[in-house]
Amino acid sequence: MSEPLRIVFAGTPEFAAEHLKALLGSSHQIVAVYSQPDRPAGRGQKLTPSPVKLLAMQHEIPVLQPQTLRDPAAQAELAALKPDLMVVVAYGLILPQVVLDISRLGCINSHASLLPRWRGAAPIQRAVAAGDAESGVTVMQMEAGLDTGPMLLKVRTAISADDTGGSLHDRLATFGPQAVIEAISGLADGTLKGEVQDDSLATYAHKLNKDEARLDWSRPAIELERLVRAFHPWPMCHSTLNGDAIKVHAAVLGDGQGAPGLILAADKSGLTVACGDGALRLTRLQLPGGKALNFSDLYNSRREQFAPGLVLL
């Protein structure tokens, strides 16, 4: 059993908070937590602390929220903590080399991809959208490049035909924390060595945005079906019918063909829409001002709104 380490944790969203929770339950000492500055959220755009900050405050751990870690004053503040190790999970700020070198054992990162497959901001959703057979978490030793460091530990999981970005996120959030604790033990006692990544196998997982969630009906149905799952619960795929924005919560492959966006059929099983190749059957929708409903419920009350021959844009 290795000696407890002085750890600085850096992270922002819920995925990172799950890792912090596990570290708080370990023998290691969390001497400080770094998280991104509070952001406006909700209808009132009220400044809201991140899930990681909230958890740290509950445990009375000092929270630091610098705008950047390139500032010498912020770097000195971190060095004064004398950490043995820095653990970084979905922090969202670039760590310059001087920061990576502060801790005795450097910095490790828990990344939600089987590196080097998806580097970057949105590896979970990109894996689902691409039709990958599996995903996982890679714990790596950080270096100055984006998700390029030596791999210390991997945990794998199959991506099922009904996985969404949300369900895969939640599953990886249960795997990652234990992998990090295991990696810390191996680093501390010197038994864990990093494996260099093959850069030729890397793909960049671009940050998600709402524009790319608009369904392009000229694309093959199989791609759109994966996109609907990948972008649930955010940014949520959407389309327009008769001028109304419609959010698509769930869809399956359908039967038929026609001009892209054409409604081919509507019944209690779903709304079948022609795609560039094949058709997509929308099974759960959200209309403006309403909540998400199974299409069977919408069909009962709004049948004329979804008549075959209408076109989604």
C-alpha positions in Angstrom: 0.0 0.0 0.0 1.5 3.3 -1.1 1.6 6.4 1.1 -1.3 8.9 0.8 -0.5 11.7 -1.7 -1.1 15.4 -1.6 -3.4 15.8 -4.7 -4.6 18.9 -6.4 -7.8 18.2 -8.5 -8.8 20.2 -11.5 -12.2 19.6 -13.2 -15.5 21.3 -14.0 -18.6 19.2 -15.1 -20.4 16.3 -13.5 -18.1 13.7 -15.1 -15.2 15.3 -13.2 -17.3 15.6 -10.0 -17.7 11.8 -10.0 -13.9 11.4 -10.1 -13.5 14.0 -7.2 -16.1 12.1 -5.2 -14.0 8.9 -5.5 -10.8 10.6 -4.6 -12.5 12.1 -1.5 -13.3 8.6 -0.4 -9.7 7.4 -0.8 -6.8 7.7 1.5 -5.3 10.6 -0.5 -5.4 14.2 0.7 -7.1 16.7 -1.7 -5.3 19.9 -0.8 -7.2 22.1 -3.3 -9.6 22.0 -6.2 -9.4 24.0 -9.5 -12.5 24.6 -11.5 -13.6 27.0 -14.3 -15.0 30.4 -13.2 -18.8 30.4 -12.5 -20.9 30.7 -15.6 -24.3 32.2 -16.3 -27.0 29.4 -16.4 -30.7 29.0 -16.6 -33.4 31.4 -17.7 -32.2 34.1 -15.3 -28.6 33.6 -16.4 -27.5 33.6 -12.8 -23.8 32.9 -12.1 -23.7 29.2 -11.2 -20.8 27.2 -9.7 -19.7 24.0 -11.5 -20.6 20.6 -10.1 -16.9 20.2 -9.1 -16.9 23.4 -7.2 -20.1 22.6 -5.4 -18.7 19.2 -4.3 -15.5 20.8 -3.1 -17.4 23.4 -1.1 -19.5 20.7 0.6 -16.2 19.1 1.8 -14.7 22.5 2.8 -11.8 22.1 0.3 -10.3 25.4 -1.0 -11.5 26.2 -4.6 -9.4 28.2 -7.0 -10.9 29.5 -10.3 -8.3 31.3 -12.3 -9.2 32.6 -15.8 -5.9 31.1 -17.0 -3.0 29.1 -15.7 -0.6 31.0 -18.0 -0.4 33.7 -15.4 2.8 33.5 -13.2 0.8 34.5 -10.1 -1.6 31.6 -10.6 1.3 29.2 -11.2 3.0 30.4 -8.0 -0.3 29.8 -6.1 -0.4 26.2 -7.4 3.3 25.6 -6.6 2.7 26.8 -3.0 0.3 23.9 -2.4 3.3 21.5 -2.9 1.2 18.8 -4.5 2.6 15.3 -5.2 0.2 14.9 -8.1 -2.3 16.9 -10.1 -5.4 15.0 -11.3 -7.2 16.7 -14.2 -10.6 15.6 -15.5 -12.6 17.7 -18.1 -11.1 20.9 -16.6 -11.4 23.0 -19.8 -8.2 25.1 -19.4 -4.9 24.5 -21.1 -2.1 23.5 -18.7 1.2 25.0 -19.8 4.4 22.9 -19.3 5.4 24.9 -16.2 2.2 23.8 -14.6 2.6 20.2 -15.7 6.0 20.2 -14.0 5.0 21.6 -10.6 3.8 18.3 -9.0 6.4 15.6 -8.0 4.5 13.0 -10.1 3.3 15.3 -12.8 -0.3 15.5 -13.9 -2.6 12.7 -14.9 -5.9 13.0 -16.9 -9.0 10.8 -17.1 -10.2 11.1 -20.7 -13.5 9.5 -21.9 -12.1 7.8 -25.0 -9.9 4.8 -25.8 -7.0 7.0 -26.8 -5.8 7.8 -29.3 -9.2 7.3 -31.0 -10.9 10.5 -29.9 -8.8 13.5 -28.6 -10.5 16.7 -27.7 -13.7 18.1 -26.1 -16.5 15.7 -27.1 -15.2 12.1 -27.3 -18.3 10.4 -25.9 -20.8 11.9 -28.4 -18.3 11.6 -31.4 -17.9 7.9 -30.6 -21.7 7.2 -30.7 -22.2 9.4 -33.8 -19.4 7.5 -35.6 -20.9 4.1 -34.9 -17.9 3.0 -32.8 -18.3 -0.5 -31.4 -16.7 0.4 -28.1 -15.6 3.3 -25.9 -13.9 3.6 -22.5 -11.7 5.7 -20.3 -8.0 6.3 -20.7 -5.9 7.5 -17.8 -2.8 9.2 -19.2 0.2 11.2 -18.1 -0.3 14.7 -19.3 2.0 16.6 -21.6 1.7 19.9 -23.4 -0.2 18.5 -26.5 -4.0 18.0 -26.4 -4.6 14.5 -25.1 -1.3 13.2 -26.5 0.4 11.9 -23.3 1.5 8.4 -22.5 -1.4 6.0 -21.7 -1.3 4.5 -18.2 -4.5 2.6 -17.9 -7.6 1.8 -20.0 -11.1 0.6 -19.2 -13.4 -0.6 -22.0 -17.1 -0.8 -22.6 -19.2 -1.8 -25.6 -21.4 0.8 -27.2 -24.9 -0.7 -27.6 -27.4 0.0 -30.3 -29.5 2.0 -28.0 -26.7 4.0 -26.2 -27.1 7.7 -26.2 -24.5 10.4 -25.4 -26.1 10.6 -22.0 -26.1 6.9 -21.2 -22.5 6.3 -22.3 -21.4 9.4 -20.3 -23.0 8.1 -17.2 -21.4 4.6 -17.6 -17.9 6.1 -18.2 -18.4 8.3 -15.2 -18.6 5.1 -13.1 -15.5 3.5 -14.7 -13.2 6.5 -14.7 -12.9 7.2 -11.0 -11.8 3.7 -10.1 -9.3 3.7 -13.0 -7.8 7.0 -11.7 -7.4 5.6 -8.2 -5.7 2.4 -9.6 -3.4 4.5 -11.7 -2.4 6.7 -8.8 -1.4 3.6 -6.8 0.7 2.4 -9.7 2.4 5.8 -10.2 3.1 6.2 -6.5 4.8 2.8 -6.1 6.6 3.0 -9.5 4.9 0.0 -11.1 2.9 1.8 -13.8 4.6 2.9 -17.0 3.1 4.8 -19.8 2.5 3.6 -23.3 3.2 6.1 -26.1 0.2 6.9 -28.3 0.2 6.2 -32.0 -0.6 9.7 -33.4 -1.7 8.2 -36.8 -4.7 6.7 -35.1 -6.0 9.9 -33.6 -9.2 11.8 -34.5 -10.2 15.2 -33.1 -13.5 15.2 -31.2 -14.7 18.7 -32.0 -16.7 20.6 -29.3 -20.5 20.2 -29.8 -22.7 23.0 -31.1 -26.4 23.4 -31.7 -25.9 24.1 -35.5 -24.6 20.7 -36.2 -27.6 19.2 -34.4 -30.0 20.3 -37.1 -30.9 17.2 -39.0 -29.7 17.2 -42.6 -32.2 14.9 -44.3 -30.0 14.4 -47.3 -27.7 12.3 -45.1 -28.2 8.5 -44.8 -30.8 7.4 -42.3 -28.2 5.3 -40.4 -26.0 8.4 -39.8 -29.0 10.4 -38.5 -30.1 7.6 -36.2 -26.7 7.6 -34.6 -26.7 11.4 -34.4 -30.0 11.5 -32.6 -28.6 9.2 -29.9 -25.2 10.9 -29.8 -26.7 14.4 -29.2 -29.1 13.3 -26.5 -29.5 15.0 -24.0 -27.5 17.9 -25.6 -27.4 19.6 -28.0 -30.4 17.6 -29.1 -31.2 16.9 -32.7 -33.9 19.1 -34.2 -35.7 20.0 -37.4 -38.5 22.3 -38.6 -42.0 21.4 -39.7 -44.5 24.1 -40.9 -42.2 26.7 -39.3 -42.2 25.0 -35.9 -38.9 23.8 -34.4 -39.1 20.2 -33.4 -36.7 18.4 -31.1 -36.1 14.7 -31.8 -35.5 12.7 -28.6 -35.5 9.3 -30.2 -35.6 7.6 -33.6 -35.1 4.3 -35.2 -34.4 3.2 -38.8 -37.6 3.2 -40.9 -38.8 1.8 -44.2 -39.4 3.6 -47.5 -37.7 6.2 -49.7 -38.5 9.6 -51.1 -37.2 13.2 -51.3 -35.1 14.0 -48.2 -37.3 15.4 -45.4 -40.6 14.1 -46.9 -43.0 12.5 -44.4 -43.7 9.1 -45.8 -45.9 7.8 -43.1 -47.4 8.7 -39.7 -49.0 6.3 -37.2 -48.7 5.3 -33.6 -45.3 3.6 -34.2 -43.7 6.9 -35.3 -43.2 9.5 -37.9 -41.3 8.1 -40.9 -39.2 10.6 -42.8 -37.2 10.1 -46.0 -33.5 10.6 -45.9 -30.8 10.7 -48.5 -30.5 6.9 -48.2 -33.4 5.1 -46.4 -35.8 6.5 -43.9 -35.8 7.5 -40.2 -38.8 6.8 -37.9 -39.1 9.5 -35.2 -40.5 7.9 -32.0 -40.2 10.7 -29.4 -40.6 14.4 -30.2 -40.8 17.7 -28.4 -42.9 20.5 -29.8 -42.3 24.2 -29.0 -43.4 25.0 -25.4 -44.2 21.4 -24.7 -42.4 18.4 -23.1 -41.0 15.4 -24.8 -43.7 12.9 -25.8 -43.9 9.5 -27.5 -45.1 10.1 -31.1 -48.1 7.8 -30.4 -49.4 10.5 -27.9 -48.8 13.4 -30.4 -50.4 11.4 -33.2 -53.6 11.0 -31.2 -54.1 14.8 -30.8 -52.3 16.4 -33.7 -52.6 14.0 -36.6 -53.1 16.7 -39.2 -49.8 18.3 -38.2 -47.9 15.3 -39.4 -49.7 14.3 -42.6 -47.7 12.3 -45.2 -46.5 14.6 -48.0 -45.4 17.4 -45.6 -41.7 18.1 -45.5 -39.3 18.6 -42.6 -36.6 21.2 -43.2 
